[in-house]
Amino acid sequence: MTDRSKEVAEEIRRQIKTLDGWALPAWGADKLRVIKEAPITPSQRKVGFIGSHHLGGLRFDVNGATFTGTIDIILNGSDYYNIVAYSEDGDNTIGMIDIVAFDLVAVLDDIIEKGKGQRDLENTAYGNEAWQ
């Protein structure tokens, strides 16, 4: 594992805590771990990831009000984050690409606590889009 992968994971955790210090505990976040810099996998490509590789990220398990499973937050090559949520039962995989840091908590809360699915998320305006 590269130092850069560890730095990316720590920066994501720090950004979430800065945006909302209670978010991770509220989601029942557990087993935080580093995602190594690696090529894009078929499951990541399935939810919209593009390019040949990602720059690492943060993975954690959640036990929220409407979603239980694993969350991956991955830094893509454009200084945005790609999010993949894998449900515990394997029935639901949700992916969002090109999420800016200040929208991380809003997107994750919509998945974990509000039960928004893929279509709902794609139709929600986050960040600057809400002002256009």
N, CA, C and O atoms as CSV, one atom per row, in Angstrom:
chain,resi,resn,atom,element,x,y,z
A,1,MET,N,N,0.847,-1.176,0.000
A,1,MET,CA,C,0.000,0.000,0.000
A,1,MET,C,C,0.893,1.240,0.000
A,1,MET,O,O,1.867,1.326,0.748
A,2,THR,N,N,0.543,2.176,-0.840
A,2,THR,CA,C,1.360,3.384,-0.935
A,2,THR,C,C,0.980,4.381,0.149
A,2,THR,O,O,-0.137,4.378,0.666
A,3,ASP,N,N,1.948,5.236,0.475
A,3,ASP,CA,C,1.649,6.315,1.415
A,3,ASP,C,C,0.553,7.211,0.863
A,3,ASP,O,O,-0.264,7.743,1.614
A,4,ARG,N,N,0.542,7.377,-0.466
A,4,ARG,CA,C,-0.473,8.229,-1.086
A,4,ARG,C,C,-1.879,7.669,-0.850
A,4,ARG,O,O,-2.810,8.432,-0.593
A,5,SER,N,N,-2.036,6.363,-0.934
A,5,SER,CA,C,-3.347,5.752,-0.669
A,5,SER,C,C,-3.793,6.028,0.761
A,5,SER,O,O,-4.961,6.332,1.003
A,6,LYS,N,N,-2.865,5.924,1.709
A,6,LYS,CA,C,-3.191,6.212,3.109
A,6,LYS,C,C,-3.570,7.683,3.278
A,6,LYS,O,O,-4.507,8.007,4.008
A,7,GLU,N,N,-2.845,8.564,2.605
A,7,GLU,CA,C,-3.134,9.998,2.689
A,7,GLU,C,C,-4.505,10.310,2.111
A,7,GLU,O,O,-5.244,11.120,2.671
A,8,VAL,N,N,-4.851,9.677,0.998
A,8,VAL,CA,C,-6.166,9.895,0.379
A,8,VAL,C,C,-7.269,9.448,1.335
A,8,VAL,O,O,-8.244,10.173,1.534
A,9,ALA,N,N,-7.124,8.260,1.928
A,9,ALA,CA,C,-8.138,7.751,2.865
A,9,ALA,C,C,-8.288,8.681,4.064
A,9,ALA,O,O,-9.406,8.982,4.481
A,10,GLU,N,N,-7.183,9.130,4.611
A,10,GLU,CA,C,-7.237,10.022,5.770
A,10,GLU,C,C,-7.872,11.364,5.400
A,10,GLU,O,O,-8.623,11.931,6.193
A,11,GLU,N,N,-7.577,11.871,4.212
A,11,GLU,CA,C,-8.162,13.141,3.775
A,11,GLU,C,C,-9.675,13.009,3.607
A,11,GLU,O,O,-10.411,13.926,3.973
A,12,ILE,N,N,-10.146,11.912,3.074
A,12,ILE,CA,C,-11.589,11.699,2.933
A,12,ILE,C,C,-12.255,11.667,4.306
A,12,ILE,O,O,-13.286,12.305,4.514
A,13,ARG,N,N,-11.664,10.923,5.242
A,13,ARG,CA,C,-12.207,10.855,6.596
A,13,ARG,C,C,-12.243,12.243,7.236
A,13,ARG,O,O,-13.227,12.616,7.876
A,14,ARG,N,N,-11.166,12.996,7.057
A,14,ARG,CA,C,-11.086,14.342,7.619
A,14,ARG,C,C,-12.153,15.252,7.005
A,14,ARG,O,O,-12.786,16.032,7.717
A,15,GLN,N,N,-12.353,15.156,5.695
A,15,GLN,CA,C,-13.353,15.995,5.030
A,15,GLN,C,C,-14.754,15.677,5.532
A,15,GLN,O,O,-15.549,16.588,5.761
A,16,ILE,N,N,-15.064,14.403,5.706
A,16,ILE,CA,C,-16.382,14.033,6.228
A,16,ILE,C,C,-16.557,14.586,7.637
A,16,ILE,O,O,-17.597,15.164,7.954
A,17,LYS,N,N,-15.546,14.413,8.484
A,17,LYS,CA,C,-15.640,14.899,9.868
A,17,LYS,C,C,-15.740,16.422,9.925
A,17,LYS,O,O,-16.410,16.964,10.803
A,18,THR,N,N,-15.087,17.110,9.005
A,18,THR,CA,C,-15.163,18.569,8.965
A,18,THR,C,C,-16.562,19.021,8.553
A,18,THR,O,O,-17.102,19.973,9.117
A,19,LEU,N,N,-17.145,18.341,7.575
A,19,LEU,CA,C,-18.485,18.695,7.115
A,19,LEU,C,C,-19.542,18.394,8.178
A,19,LEU,O,O,-20.471,19.177,8.380
A,20,ASP,N,N,-19.391,17.254,8.855
A,20,ASP,CA,C,-20.354,16.859,9.886
A,20,ASP,C,C,-19.656,15.881,10.829
A,20,ASP,O,O,-19.463,14.711,10.496
A,21,GLY,N,N,-19.286,16.364,11.989
A,21,GLY,CA,C,-18.560,15.558,12.960
A,21,GLY,C,C,-19.316,14.338,13.458
A,21,GLY,O,O,-18.709,13.415,14.002
A,22,TRP,N,N,-20.623,14.321,13.283
A,22,TRP,CA,C,-21.436,13.198,13.742
A,22,TRP,C,C,-21.861,12.261,12.620
A,22,TRP,O,O,-22.554,11.277,12.881
A,23,ALA,N,N,-21.472,12.531,11.395
A,23,ALA,CA,C,-21.926,11.720,10.265
A,23,ALA,C,C,-21.501,10.257,10.386
A,23,ALA,O,O,-22.339,9.357,10.323
A,24,LEU,N,N,-20.215,10.024,10.557
A,24,LEU,CA,C,-19.741,8.635,10.620
A,24,LEU,C,C,-20.398,7.856,11.763
A,24,LEU,O,O,-20.859,6.738,11.533
A,25,PRO,N,N,-20.459,8.399,12.985
A,25,PRO,CA,C,-21.165,7.663,14.035
A,25,PRO,C,C,-22.658,7.480,13.732
A,25,PRO,O,O,-23.219,6.427,14.037
A,26,ALA,N,N,-23.303,8.481,13.142
A,26,ALA,CA,C,-24.736,8.383,12.834
A,26,ALA,C,C,-25.005,7.277,11.815
A,26,ALA,O,O,-26.052,6.631,11.860
A,27,TRP,N,N,-24.073,7.060,10.909
A,27,TRP,CA,C,-24.232,6.014,9.893
A,27,TRP,C,C,-23.837,4.639,10.416
A,27,TRP,O,O,-23.968,3.645,9.702
A,28,GLY,N,N,-23.360,4.573,11.645
A,28,GLY,CA,C,-22.869,3.306,12.180
A,28,GLY,C,C,-21.614,2.859,11.462
A,28,GLY,O,O,-21.371,1.661,11.309
A,29,ALA,N,N,-20.811,3.823,11.020
A,29,ALA,CA,C,-19.590,3.507,10.264
A,29,ALA,C,C,-18.640,2.685,11.119
A,29,ALA,O,O,-18.389,3.000,12.282
A,30,ASP,N,N,-18.118,1.627,10.516
A,30,ASP,CA,C,-17.261,0.689,11.222
A,30,ASP,C,C,-16.222,0.148,10.234
A,30,ASP,O,O,-16.442,0.144,9.023
A,31,LYS,N,N,-15.114,-0.297,10.762
A,31,LYS,CA,C,-14.064,-0.942,9.964
A,31,LYS,C,C,-13.568,-0.042,8.845
A,31,LYS,O,O,-13.549,-0.450,7.684
A,32,LEU,N,N,-13.167,1.173,9.179
A,32,LEU,CA,C,-12.608,2.071,8.178
A,32,LEU,C,C,-11.283,1.496,7.675
A,32,LEU,O,O,-10.426,1.107,8.470
A,33,ARG,N,N,-11.123,1.444,6.353
A,33,ARG,CA,C,-9.903,0.900,5.785
A,33,ARG,C,C,-9.522,1.631,4.506
A,33,ARG,O,O,-10.344,2.286,3.865
A,34,VAL,N,N,-8.264,1.499,4.164
A,34,VAL,CA,C,-7.699,2.173,2.998
A,34,VAL,C,C,-7.990,1.353,1.746
A,34,VAL,O,O,-7.859,0.129,1.745
A,35,ILE,N,N,-8.385,2.044,0.683
A,35,ILE,CA,C,-8.484,1.423,-0.637
A,35,ILE,C,C,-7.212,1.805,-1.384
A,35,ILE,O,O,-6.900,2.988,-1.521
A,36,LYS,N,N,-6.487,0.817,-1.860
A,36,LYS,CA,C,-5.237,1.062,-2.563
A,36,LYS,C,C,-5.495,1.632,-3.952
A,36,LYS,O,O,-6.499,1.322,-4.594
A,37,GLU,N,N,-4.576,2.465,-4.395
A,37,GLU,CA,C,-4.583,2.941,-5.779
A,37,GLU,C,C,-4.546,1.714,-6.682
A,37,GLU,O,O,-3.723,0.821,-6.481
A,38,ALA,N,N,-5.435,1.663,-7.680
A,38,ALA,CA,C,-5.547,0.443,-8.489
A,38,ALA,C,C,-6.276,0.712,-9.797
A,38,ALA,O,O,-6.873,1.774,-9.978
A,39,PRO,N,N,-6.225,-0.256,-10.708
A,39,PRO,CA,C,-7.037,-0.155,-11.929
A,39,PRO,C,C,-8.528,-0.196,-11.587
A,39,PRO,O,O,-8.925,-0.741,-10.557
A,40,ILE,N,N,-9.336,0.381,-12.455
A,40,ILE,CA,C,-10.792,0.349,-12.299
A,40,ILE,C,C,-11.265,-1.098,-12.467
A,40,ILE,O,O,-10.854,-1.782,-13.405
A,41,THR,N,N,-12.130,-1.564,-11.557
A,41,THR,CA,C,-12.650,-2.928,-11.618
A,41,THR,C,C,-13.918,-2.971,-12.480
A,41,THR,O,O,-14.534,-1.934,-12.727
A,42,PRO,N,N,-14.308,-4.161,-12.936
A,42,PRO,CA,C,-15.560,-4.270,-13.699
A,42,PRO,C,C,-16.780,-3.754,-12.929
A,42,PRO,O,O,-17.658,-3.132,-13.525
A,43,SER,N,N,-16.850,-4.002,-11.605
A,43,SER,CA,C,-18.012,-3.524,-10.847
A,43,SER,C,C,-18.008,-2.001,-10.745
A,43,SER,O,O,-19.073,-1.385,-10.730
A,44,GLN,N,N,-16.830,-1.386,-10.676
A,44,GLN,CA,C,-16.753,0.077,-10.659
A,44,GLN,C,C,-17.135,0.641,-12.028
A,44,GLN,O,O,-17.821,1.659,-12.113
A,45,ARG,N,N,-16.699,-0.010,-13.077
A,45,ARG,CA,C,-17.055,0.448,-14.422
A,45,ARG,C,C,-18.559,0.343,-14.642
A,45,ARG,O,O,-19.150,1.174,-15.333
A,46,LYS,N,N,-19.176,-0.679,-14.053
A,46,LYS,CA,C,-20.619,-0.896,-14.189
A,46,LYS,C,C,-21.426,0.271,-13.645
A,46,LYS,O,O,-22.498,0.574,-14.168
A,47,VAL,N,N,-20.927,0.937,-12.598
A,47,VAL,CA,C,-21.663,2.065,-12.026
A,47,VAL,C,C,-21.159,3.413,-12.543
A,47,VAL,O,O,-21.491,4.457,-11.981
A,48,GLY,N,N,-20.358,3.392,-13.615
A,48,GLY,CA,C,-20.022,4.636,-14.287
A,48,GLY,C,C,-18.597,5.128,-14.182
A,48,GLY,O,O,-18.276,6.170,-14.753
A,49,PHE,N,N,-17.721,4.419,-13.471
A,49,PHE,CA,C,-16.335,4.870,-13.388
A,49,PHE,C,C,-15.726,4.854,-14.788
A,49,PHE,O,O,-16.005,3.964,-15.591
A,50,ILE,N,N,-14.897,5.844,-15.062
A,50,ILE,CA,C,-14.215,5.904,-16.351
A,50,ILE,C,C,-12.713,5.991,-16.104
A,50,ILE,O,O,-12.268,6.157,-14.968
A,51,GLY,N,N,-11.951,5.879,-17.163
A,51,GLY,CA,C,-10.501,5.920,-17.049
A,51,GLY,C,C,-9.942,4.530,-16.793
A,51,GLY,O,O,-10.665,3.535,-16.839
A,52,SER,N,N,-8.652,4.477,-16.523
A,52,SER,CA,C,-8.002,3.186,-16.347
A,52,SER,C,C,-7.697,2.851,-14.895
A,52,SER,O,O,-7.556,1.678,-14.547
A,53,HIS,N,N,-7.593,3.876,-14.035
A,53,HIS,CA,C,-7.277,3.613,-12.632
A,53,HIS,C,C,-7.824,4.718,-11.741
A,53,HIS,O,O,-8.239,5.777,-12.213
A,54,HIS,N,N,-7.813,4.443,-10.428
A,54,HIS,CA,C,-8.217,5.458,-9.455
A,54,HIS,C,C,-7.054,5.678,-8.498
A,54,HIS,O,O,-6.083,4.921,-8.516
A,55,LEU,N,N,-7.144,6.698,-7.673
A,55,LEU,CA,C,-6.031,7.119,-6.823
A,55,LEU,C,C,-6.155,6.664,-5.368
A,55,LEU,O,O,-5.483,7.207,-4.492
A,56,GLY,N,N,-6.999,5.686,-5.108
A,56,GLY,CA,C,-7.183,5.197,-3.750
A,56,GLY,C,C,-8.391,5.832,-3.098
A,56,GLY,O,O,-9.048,6.693,-3.683
A,57,GLY,N,N,-8.679,5.400,-1.875
A,57,GLY,CA,C,-9.841,5.951,-1.201
A,57,GLY,C,C,-10.062,5.358,0.169
A,57,GLY,O,O,-9.143,4.827,0.793
A,58,LEU,N,N,-11.304,5.457,0.632
A,58,LEU,CA,C,-11.697,5.009,1.959
A,58,LEU,C,C,-12.889,4.064,1.831
A,58,LEU,O,O,-13.843,4.347,1.107
A,59,ARG,N,N,-12.822,2.946,2.540
A,59,ARG,CA,C,-13.925,1.977,2.575
A,59,ARG,C,C,-14.360,1.813,4.028
A,59,ARG,O,O,-13.526,1.755,4.932
A,60,PHE,N,N,-15.680,1.739,4.246
A,60,PHE,CA,C,-16.181,1.466,5.584
A,60,PHE,C,C,-17.543,0.806,5.497
A,60,PHE,O,O,-18.266,0.960,4.513
A,61,ASP,N,N,-17.876,0.072,6.539
A,61,ASP,CA,C,-19.181,-0.564,6.636
A,61,ASP,C,C,-20.125,0.396,7.336
A,61,ASP,O,O,-19.708,1.170,8.198
A,62,VAL,N,N,-21.404,0.346,6.964
A,62,VAL,CA,C,-22.406,1.205,7.592
A,62,VAL,C,C,-23.624,0.377,7.985
A,62,VAL,O,O,-23.905,-0.678,7.416
A,63,ASN,N,N,-24.328,0.897,8.973
A,63,ASN,CA,C,-25.580,0.308,9.418
A,63,ASN,C,C,-26.541,1.464,9.665
A,63,ASN,O,O,-26.804,1.842,10.806
A,64,GLY,N,N,-27.057,2.016,8.574
A,64,GLY,CA,C,-27.904,3.197,8.663
A,64,GLY,C,C,-29.372,2.857,8.766
A,64,GLY,O,O,-29.755,1.692,8.867
A,65,ALA,N,N,-30.187,3.897,8.737
A,65,ALA,CA,C,-31.630,3.739,8.873
A,65,ALA,C,C,-32.231,2.927,7.728
A,65,ALA,O,O,-33.139,2.124,7.946
A,66,THR,N,N,-31.725,3.134,6.502
A,66,THR,CA,C,-32.320,2.452,5.352
A,66,THR,C,C,-31.318,1.665,4.520
A,66,THR,O,O,-31.713,0.966,3.587
A,67,PHE,N,N,-30.048,1.763,4.831
A,67,PHE,CA,C,-29.022,1.072,4.040
A,67,PHE,C,C,-27.992,0.461,4.972
A,67,PHE,O,O,-27.449,1.136,5.847
A,68,THR,N,N,-27.729,-0.821,4.775
A,68,THR,CA,C,-26.671,-1.526,5.492
A,68,THR,C,C,-25.774,-2.164,4.450
A,68,THR,O,O,-26.239,-2.871,3.556
A,69,GLY,N,N,-24.475,-1.904,4.576
A,69,GLY,CA,C,-23.550,-2.466,3.610
A,69,GLY,C,C,-22.192,-1.801,3.698
A,69,GLY,O,O,-21.760,-1.373,4.768
A,70,THR,N,N,-21.525,-1.720,2.556
A,70,THR,CA,C,-20.177,-1.176,2.469
A,70,THR,C,C,-20.172,0.029,1.542
A,70,THR,O,O,-20.808,0.025,0.488
A,71,ILE,N,N,-19.448,1.053,1.951
A,71,ILE,CA,C,-19.302,2.283,1.175
A,71,ILE,C,C,-17.859,2.413,0.718
A,71,ILE,O,O,-16.938,2.275,1.524
A,72,ASP,N,N,-17.656,2.673,-0.542
A,72,ASP,CA,C,-16.337,3.021,-1.080
A,72,ASP,C,C,-16.386,4.460,-1.553
A,72,ASP,O,O,-17.279,4.841,-2.310
A,73,ILE,N,N,-15.432,5.257,-1.108
A,73,ILE,CA,C,-15.266,6.626,-1.605
A,73,ILE,C,C,-13.885,6.668,-2.234
A,73,ILE,O,O,-12.876,6.501,-1.548
A,74,ILE,N,N,-13.844,6.892,-3.533
A,74,ILE,CA,C,-12.608,6.744,-4.288
A,74,ILE,C,C,-12.283,8.053,-5.004
A,74,ILE,O,O,-13.141,8.646,-5.657
A,75,LEU,N,N,-11.039,8.490,-4.874
A,75,LEU,CA,C,-10.571,9.688,-5.566
A,75,LEU,C,C,-10.290,9.334,-7.009
A,75,LEU,O,O,-9.468,8.465,-7.298
A,76,ASN,N,N,-10.985,10.020,-7.925
A,76,ASN,CA,C,-10.705,9.754,-9.334
A,76,ASN,C,C,-9.602,10.696,-9.826
A,76,ASN,O,O,-9.085,11.501,-9.051
A,77,GLY,N,N,-9.253,10.603,-11.055
A,77,GLY,CA,C,-8.145,11.393,-11.588
A,77,GLY,C,C,-8.463,12.853,-11.829
A,77,GLY,O,O,-7.608,13.592,-12.317
A,78,SER,N,N,-9.671,13.290,-11.499
A,78,SER,CA,C,-10.089,14.674,-11.753
A,78,SER,C,C,-10.349,15.458,-10.477
A,78,SER,O,O,-11.040,16.477,-10.507
A,79,ASP,N,N,-9.807,14.998,-9.361
A,79,ASP,CA,C,-10.017,15.639,-8.052
A,79,ASP,C,C,-11.466,15.633,-7.608
A,79,ASP,O,O,-11.896,16.515,-6.865
A,80,TYR,N,N,-12.205,14.660,-8.050
A,80,TYR,CA,C,-13.568,14.417,-7.584
A,80,TYR,C,C,-13.606,13.034,-6.959
A,80,TYR,O,O,-12.666,12.250,-7.096
A,81,TYR,N,N,-14.698,12.744,-6.276
A,81,TYR,CA,C,-14.850,11.425,-5.671
A,81,TYR,C,C,-15.912,10.625,-6.398
A,81,TYR,O,O,-16.922,11.159,-6.857
A,82,ASN,N,N,-15.657,9.333,-6.490
A,82,ASN,CA,C,-16.642,8.384,-6.963
A,82,ASN,C,C,-17.071,7.578,-5.747
A,82,ASN,O,O,-16.235,7.170,-4.941
A,83,ILE,N,N,-18.367,7.349,-5.615
A,83,ILE,CA,C,-18.908,6.624,-4.480
A,83,ILE,C,C,-19.614,5.374,-4.984
A,83,ILE,O,O,-20.380,5.419,-5.946
A,84,VAL,N,N,-19.341,4.261,-4.319
A,84,VAL,CA,C,-20.071,3.027,-4.596
A,84,VAL,C,C,-20.572,2.497,-3.265
A,84,VAL,O,O,-19.806,2.362,-2.311
A,85,ALA,N,N,-21.867,2.196,-3.207
A,85,ALA,CA,C,-22.487,1.623,-2.013
A,85,ALA,C,C,-22.959,0.216,-2.371
A,85,ALA,O,O,-23.784,0.031,-3.266
A,86,TYR,N,N,-22.421,-0.771,-1.653
A,86,TYR,CA,C,-22.772,-2.169,-1.870
A,86,TYR,C,C,-23.641,-2.620,-0.703
A,86,TYR,O,O,-23.180,-2.642,0.438
A,87,SER,N,N,-24.894,-2.982,-0.976
A,87,SER,CA,C,-25.767,-3.406,0.112
A,87,SER,C,C,-25.304,-4.742,0.684
A,87,SER,O,O,-24.706,-5.565,-0.010
A,88,GLU,N,N,-25.592,-4.930,1.945
A,88,GLU,CA,C,-25.182,-6.133,2.660
A,88,GLU,C,C,-25.754,-7.390,2.018
A,88,GLU,O,O,-25.079,-8.418,1.961
A,89,ASP,N,N,-26.991,-7.319,1.536
A,89,ASP,CA,C,-27.624,-8.491,0.937
A,89,ASP,C,C,-27.239,-8.694,-0.533
A,89,ASP,O,O,-27.632,-9.684,-1.150
A,90,GLY,N,N,-26.477,-7.762,-1.085
A,90,GLY,CA,C,-26.020,-7.891,-2.462
A,90,GLY,C,C,-27.041,-7.526,-3.514
A,90,GLY,O,O,-26.758,-7.625,-4.708
A,91,ASP,N,N,-28.226,-7.104,-3.097
A,91,ASP,CA,C,-29.286,-6.774,-4.045
A,91,ASP,C,C,-29.180,-5.376,-4.632
A,91,ASP,O,O,-29.805,-5.080,-5.650
A,92,ASN,N,N,-28.398,-4.521,-4.001
A,92,ASN,CA,C,-28.408,-3.121,-4.400
A,92,ASN,C,C,-26.986,-2.566,-4.447
A,92,ASN,O,O,-26.280,-2.571,-3.439
A,93,THR,N,N,-26.575,-2.093,-5.607
A,93,THR,CA,C,-25.311,-1.391,-5.755
A,93,THR,C,C,-25.630,-0.026,-6.335
A,93,THR,O,O,-26.277,0.080,-7.377
A,94,ILE,N,N,-25.172,1.017,-5.657
A,94,ILE,CA,C,-25.444,2.389,-6.068
A,94,ILE,C,C,-24.110,3.053,-6.371
A,94,ILE,O,O,-23.160,2.914,-5.600
A,95,GLY,N,N,-24.029,3.760,-7.466
A,95,GLY,CA,C,-22.797,4.451,-7.809
A,95,GLY,C,C,-23.046,5.892,-8.191
A,95,GLY,O,O,-23.995,6.203,-8.911
A,96,MET,N,N,-22.189,6.763,-7.707
A,96,MET,CA,C,-22.229,8.186,-8.071
A,96,MET,C,C,-20.810,8.593,-8.445
A,96,MET,O,O,-19.858,8.248,-7.745
A,97,ILE,N,N,-20.670,9.316,-9.533
A,97,ILE,CA,C,-19.343,9.742,-9.959
A,97,ILE,C,C,-19.225,11.261,-9.922
A,97,ILE,O,O,-20.216,11.988,-9.979
A,98,ASP,N,N,-17.980,11.710,-9.825
A,98,ASP,CA,C,-17.642,13.135,-9.860
A,98,ASP,C,C,-18.356,13.940,-8.779
A,98,ASP,O,O,-18.987,14.957,-9.066
A,99,ILE,N,N,-18.251,13.480,-7.541
A,99,ILE,CA,C,-18.834,14.175,-6.391
A,99,ILE,C,C,-17.758,15.073,-5.783
A,99,ILE,O,O,-16.649,14.612,-5.513
A,100,VAL,N,N,-18.073,16.341,-5.569
A,100,VAL,CA,C,-17.117,17.255,-4.941
A,100,VAL,C,C,-17.098,17.000,-3.434
A,100,VAL,O,O,-18.065,16.493,-2.865
A,101,ALA,N,N,-15.989,17.358,-2.805
A,101,ALA,CA,C,-15.796,17.057,-1.380
A,101,ALA,C,C,-16.936,17.594,-0.511
A,101,ALA,O,O,-17.393,16.903,0.399
A,102,PHE,N,N,-17.404,18.826,-0.782
A,102,PHE,CA,C,-18.418,19.400,0.106
A,102,PHE,C,C,-19.787,18.752,-0.050
A,102,PHE,O,O,-20.702,19.067,0.710
A,103,ASP,N,N,-19.948,17.851,-1.020
A,103,ASP,CA,C,-21.204,17.115,-1.174
A,103,ASP,C,C,-21.135,15.691,-0.639
A,103,ASP,O,O,-22.132,14.971,-0.691
A,104,LEU,N,N,-19.981,15.266,-0.126
A,104,LEU,CA,C,-19.839,13.886,0.348
A,104,LEU,C,C,-20.903,13.504,1.376
A,104,LEU,O,O,-21.567,12.478,1.230
A,105,VAL,N,N,-21.062,14.313,2.399
A,105,VAL,CA,C,-22.004,13.972,3.465
A,105,VAL,C,C,-23.438,13.956,2.936
A,105,VAL,O,O,-24.214,13.069,3.291
A,106,ALA,N,N,-23.792,14.908,2.105
A,106,ALA,CA,C,-25.166,14.957,1.577
A,106,ALA,C,C,-25.482,13.714,0.744
A,106,ALA,O,O,-26.546,13.115,0.903
A,107,VAL,N,N,-24.570,13.328,-0.137
A,107,VAL,CA,C,-24.802,12.151,-0.982
A,107,VAL,C,C,-24.872,10.894,-0.123
A,107,VAL,O,O,-25.783,10.081,-0.279
A,108,LEU,N,N,-23.908,10.735,0.788
A,108,LEU,CA,C,-23.893,9.542,1.632
A,108,LEU,C,C,-25.107,9.480,2.548
A,108,LEU,O,O,-25.667,8.404,2.759
A,109,ASP,N,N,-25.517,10.606,3.089
A,109,ASP,CA,C,-26.704,10.626,3.943
A,109,ASP,C,C,-27.953,10.255,3.139
A,109,ASP,O,O,-28.831,9.558,3.647
A,110,ASP,N,N,-28.034,10.712,1.908
A,110,ASP,CA,C,-29.169,10.348,1.059
A,110,ASP,C,C,-29.230,8.836,0.833
A,110,ASP,O,O,-30.318,8.263,0.776
A,111,ILE,N,N,-28.074,8.191,0.705
A,111,ILE,CA,C,-28.042,6.741,0.499
A,111,ILE,C,C,-28.318,6.002,1.810
A,111,ILE,O,O,-29.198,5.144,1.876
A,112,ILE,N,N,-27.559,6.342,2.843
A,112,ILE,CA,C,-27.542,5.560,4.088
A,112,ILE,C,C,-28.756,5.812,4.970
A,112,ILE,O,O,-29.299,4.874,5.554
A,113,GLU,N,N,-29.186,7.054,5.074
A,113,GLU,CA,C,-30.265,7.385,6.005
A,113,GLU,C,C,-31.615,7.616,5.326
A,113,GLU,O,O,-32.660,7.356,5.922
A,114,LYS,N,N,-31.598,8.100,4.095
A,114,LYS,CA,C,-32.863,8.440,3.437
A,114,LYS,C,C,-33.312,7.399,2.420
A,114,LYS,O,O,-34.431,7.475,1.912
A,115,GLY,N,N,-32.457,6.429,2.116
A,115,GLY,CA,C,-32.846,5.336,1.232
A,115,GLY,C,C,-32.966,5.688,-0.230
A,115,GLY,O,O,-33.655,4.996,-0.979
A,116,LYS,N,N,-32.307,6.754,-0.650
A,116,LYS,CA,C,-32.383,7.103,-2.068
A,116,LYS,C,C,-31.617,6.084,-2.902
A,116,LYS,O,O,-30.518,5.660,-2.547
A,117,GLY,N,N,-32.218,5.710,-4.001
A,117,GLY,CA,C,-31.591,4.773,-4.928
A,117,GLY,C,C,-30.877,5.504,-6.039
A,117,GLY,O,O,-30.780,6.731,-6.033
A,118,GLN,N,N,-30.382,4.744,-6.987
A,118,GLN,CA,C,-29.598,5.289,-8.095
A,118,GLN,C,C,-30.349,6.404,-8.832
A,118,GLN,O,O,-29.806,7.489,-9.039
A,119,ARG,N,N,-31.563,6.142,-9.215
A,119,ARG,CA,C,-32.343,7.121,-9.986
A,119,ARG,C,C,-32.619,8.382,-9.176
A,119,ARG,O,O,-32.523,9.492,-9.700
A,120,ASP,N,N,-32.964,8.214,-7.896
A,120,ASP,CA,C,-33.222,9.366,-7.024
A,120,ASP,C,C,-31.985,10.248,-6.912
A,120,ASP,O,O,-32.081,11.473,-6.984
A,121,LEU,N,N,-30.822,9.623,-6.734
A,121,LEU,CA,C,-29.577,10.388,-6.590
A,121,LEU,C,C,-29.240,11.147,-7.866
A,121,LEU,O,O,-28.811,12.300,-7.825
A,122,GLU,N,N,-29.438,10.488,-8.989
A,122,GLU,CA,C,-29.126,11.137,-10.269
A,122,GLU,C,C,-30.038,12.329,-10.534
A,122,GLU,O,O,-29.678,13.225,-11.297
A,123,ASN,N,N,-31.206,12.350,-9.916
A,123,ASN,CA,C,-32.154,13.448,-10.111
A,123,ASN,C,C,-32.096,14.483,-8.988
A,123,ASN,O,O,-32.948,15.369,-8.923
A,124,THR,N,N,-31.105,14.382,-8.106
A,124,THR,CA,C,-30.946,15.338,-7.015
A,124,THR,C,C,-29.822,16.306,-7.361
A,124,THR,O,O,-28.742,15.894,-7.785
A,125,ALA,N,N,-30.081,17.572,-7.178
A,125,ALA,CA,C,-29.041,18.592,-7.428
A,125,ALA,C,C,-28.211,18.753,-6.164
A,125,ALA,O,O,-28.736,19.051,-5.091
A,126,TYR,N,N,-26.923,18.552,-6.307
A,126,TYR,CA,C,-26.002,18.741,-5.190
A,126,TYR,C,C,-25.134,19.961,-5.474
A,126,TYR,O,O,-24.903,20.318,-6.629
A,127,GLY,N,N,-24.662,20.589,-4.414
A,127,GLY,CA,C,-23.704,21.682,-4.538
A,127,GLY,C,C,-24.163,22.802,-5.427
A,127,GLY,O,O,-25.304,23.256,-5.334
A,128,ASN,N,N,-23.288,23.245,-6.281
A,128,ASN,CA,C,-23.551,24.399,-7.140
A,128,ASN,C,C,-24.695,24.176,-8.110
A,128,ASN,O,O,-25.322,25.137,-8.556
A,129,GLU,N,N,-24.980,22.916,-8.446
A,129,GLU,CA,C,-26.068,22.649,-9.383
A,129,GLU,C,C,-27.402,23.185,-8.854
A,129,GLU,O,O,-28.274,23.570,-9.633
A,130,ALA,N,N,-27.553,23.205,-7.535
A,130,ALA,CA,C,-28.823,23.647,-6.954
A,130,ALA,C,C,-29.054,25.136,-7.198
A,130,ALA,O,O,-30.190,25.602,-7.106
A,131,TRP,N,N,-28.020,25.877,-7.501
A,131,TRP,CA,C,-28.132,27.325,-7.672
A,131,TRP,C,C,-28.213,27.731,-9.130
A,131,TRP,O,O,-28.342,28.918,-9.428
A,132,GLN,N,N,-28.141,26.790,-10.035
A,132,GLN,CA,C,-28.153,27.151,-11.460
A,132,GLN,C,C,-29.551,27.249,-12.003
A,132,GLN,O,O,-29.736,27.543,-13.184
